[in-house]
């Protein structure tokens, strides 16, 4: 009788009030219990898988060339030093593509991005510069045939190697030293974190290198045709034989230069006209052929070479096939 009755000020039946109170209590309890969120799944871009696979193939293929030249003392001529430089640059490029894939999905940070892009830029720059150096060496071996095998040629080769690797390392250090777009995304190129100006410098440098190679190969073609004609006259060859030899040499030069242009020209031109706002699929579609150049280089410059073929056969089967030991070098082998 003395207990004060509870007042229902809501105007609702008491059983609704009691139910609401119990609902509020359960809501408060549930809000205090931590909710386990599912971990986000790691989504891998198929294009990155293709680039990583390409990098693996590049690394394996060029590692063979580097090991053959390094462990064979007879392969120390200027030509083999330059082929070794090309293989080493492509090997580093392949490793850079693999490291880029690992860091992009397992160890993401600004430092890893800069180091990876620096390695890729330096290695691909060294690869292109090594191709130019090989072209210069081939031109000198034909134009100065009598004095080519001299100490001056060896010294000049080491100077070229020092300059091309020094230039390539400097280009690779630019993003690491601050020339990047991590702080200002509006300045990014199609390859982040390279800036638009950095990509333009690399693209213009490639076009300049390609123009030099084109001019040198035109001169080489003229020399090859002249040498083939002189040999044909000295040995009283038929005109058909001279035509076949000359055509083979010109075809070889066309394949070398055409492959180089087909691989690198799409990405070079795209880097000049595009920026970070363009769809990334265009970047992947033009960058992938550029990596194929590092796959093709050992086939064109190393595995076609007779001395490297002999060294490779000695490593694989311990013998030299008679076809290699009896083969003579012709003017078309440029």
Buried (B, 14 or more C-beta within 10 A) or exposed (E): EEEEEEEEEEEEEEEEBEEEEEEEEEEEEEEEEEEEEEEEEEEEBEBBEBBBBBBBBBBEBBBBBBEBBEEBEEBEBBBBBBBBBBBBBBBBBBBBBBBBBEBBBEEEEEEBBBBBBBBBBBBBBBBBBBBBBBBBBBBBBBEEEEEBEEEEBBEBBEEBBEEBBEBBBEBBBBBBEEBBBBEEEEBBBBBBBBBBEBBBBBBEBBBEBBEEBBEBBEBBBEBBBEBBBEBBEEEEBEEEEBEBBBEBBBEBBEEBBEBBBBBBBBBBBBBBEBBBEEEEEBBBBBBBBBBBBBBBBBEBBBBEBEBBBBBBBEEEEEEBEEEEEEEEEBBBBB
